[in-house]
Amino acid sequence: MRKKRIMVIGPRGCGKTTLVNYINNYDGPLRKTQDTIYTDRTIDVPSAYIENAWMYKHIIAMAQDASCILLLLDQSRTTEVYSHGFARAFRCPVIGVISKCDLMPENKEICERQFEFIGVRKPFFEISVPNGIGVDELEKHILEIKKGKGLNEVHN
């Protein structure tokens, strides 16, 4: 049986690798790469995979190894990067994460509308990894999903 991991997807510069490093308890230097990185707990998907719709099939295939998917939106840059209904392509729970929530709080509603457009259901989690905002709540939610609780709220 394959090991299930947390898949992290998001646009360039949104804080994916910072979040992945936090989840993996890694505090070394950030490494940018164009390759998908599988760690013990996560799957870090390069931003190029969502910037090119023809790569979606690869994301969907990789999601077979995911216990849940974190879709990130950067509150400081609200460019739309996901296709309509993107989150509905997955069979595991999809969690909406608004990164850099300490920057440009006026963009929060724009991010929430984008999540609704791509098919992510509430709750959405606002985080700032460098400032320790919201990461404990996100981890708690992920643990509940892994235990089988909260699945209906996330994946209906």
Disulfide bonds with the S-S distance in Angstrom:
none
